[in-house]
Amino acid sequence: MKRLPDTELEVMKALWDLGPDTPRVRLEEALSHRGWAANTVNTYLSRLADKGYLSVARRGKSNLYTPLISREDYLAFDSRQVLSRLYGSSPRNFVAALARDGLARQDLEELRELLDELGGRE
């Protein structure tokens, strides 16, 4: 798996939200706020298909797009990449960087709860 450019990630987010067998027209509607031309969307879809992130099925005169990679799998992969690249694979360094700008009490409580949940898995 490779990290996606922001533009291609936006297309994947729309597909994840819309689900399998999404007609191109619905996808373009979901991305209309981006102001991309139809050819631009087509380019991103072709790239994503070539990379194995989505499949394309022809039905009648329409193409249907289906994500082949789940949002959860991509987010887990991307998170590991960011953690490795920017924080030396250290969650502690990541949290320390967040804490420098100050974490709200609620954020700290949520982190503690998550750590307690993760610690209970063993």
C-alpha positions in Angstrom: 0.0 0.0 0.0 1.2 3.5 -0.8 0.3 6.8 0.8 -2.3 8.7 -1.3 -1.9 12.3 -2.4 -4.6 14.5 -0.7 -6.6 14.8 -3.9 -6.9 11.0 -4.4 -7.6 10.6 -0.8 -10.6 13.0 -1.2 -11.9 10.7 -3.9 -11.5 7.7 -1.7 -13.3 9.4 1.2 -16.2 10.1 -1.1 -16.3 6.5 -2.3 -16.1 5.1 1.3 -19.0 7.3 2.2 -21.1 6.3 -0.8 -20.3 2.6 -0.7 -19.8 0.0 -3.4 -21.1 0.2 -6.9 -21.2 4.0 -6.9 -22.2 5.5 -10.2 -19.8 8.2 -11.5 -22.6 10.8 -11.4 -23.1 10.3 -7.6 -19.4 10.5 -7.1 -19.1 13.8 -9.1 -22.0 15.2 -7.0 -20.2 14.2 -3.8 -17.0 15.9 -5.0 -18.7 19.0 -6.5 -17.6 21.2 -3.7 -14.0 20.7 -4.9 -14.7 22.4 -8.2 -12.9 19.7 -10.2 -13.6 19.3 -13.9 -14.9 15.9 -15.1 -11.5 15.1 -16.7 -9.8 15.8 -13.3 -12.1 13.3 -11.5 -11.5 10.8 -14.3 -7.7 11.1 -13.9 -7.9 10.5 -10.1 -10.2 7.5 -10.6 -7.9 6.0 -13.2 -4.9 6.5 -10.9 -6.7 4.9 -8.0 -7.8 2.0 -10.1 -4.2 1.5 -11.4 -2.9 1.5 -7.8 -5.5 -1.1 -6.8 -7.6 1.1 -4.5 -10.8 0.8 -6.4 -12.5 -1.3 -9.0 -14.4 -0.2 -12.0 -17.4 -2.1 -13.5 -19.2 -1.1 -16.6 -23.0 -1.3 -16.5 -24.7 0.0 -19.6 -23.3 3.4 -20.3 -22.2 4.0 -16.8 -19.1 3.1 -14.7 -19.6 1.9 -11.1 -16.8 2.4 -8.6 -16.1 0.2 -5.6 -13.4 0.8 -3.0 -11.1 -2.2 -2.7 -9.3 -0.9 0.4 -11.4 -0.1 3.5 -11.2 3.2 5.2 -10.0 1.5 8.4 -7.2 -0.3 6.7 -6.0 2.8 4.9 -6.2 4.9 8.1 -4.2 2.3 10.0 -1.6 2.1 7.3 -1.3 5.9 7.0 -1.1 6.4 10.8 1.8 4.0 11.0 3.5 5.8 8.2 3.1 9.2 9.9 4.2 7.8 13.2 7.3 6.3 11.7 8.3 9.2 9.4 7.7 12.0 11.8 8.0 10.5 15.3 10.5 7.7 15.0 7.7 5.1 15.4 7.2 6.4 19.0 3.7 7.0 20.2 5.2 8.8 23.2 6.9 11.4 20.9 3.6 11.9 19.0 1.6 12.5 22.2 4.4 14.8 23.5 4.2 16.9 20.3 0.4 17.1 20.8 0.8 18.1 24.4 3.2 21.0 23.6 0.2 22.9 22.3 -1.9 21.8 25.2 -4.4 19.0 25.3 -7.9 19.7 26.7 -8.9 17.7 29.8 -11.4 15.8 27.7 -8.7 14.8 25.2 -6.5 13.5 28.1 -9.4 11.5 29.6 -10.1 9.9 26.2 -6.5 9.0 25.8 -6.4 7.4 29.3 -9.6 5.5 28.5 -8.1 4.2 25.2 -4.8 3.2 27.0 -6.8 1.4 29.6 -8.8 -0.5 26.9 -5.7 -1.4 25.1 -4.0 -2.5 28.3 -6.9 -4.8 29.0 -6.5 -6.8 25.8 -3.4 -8.7 27.0 
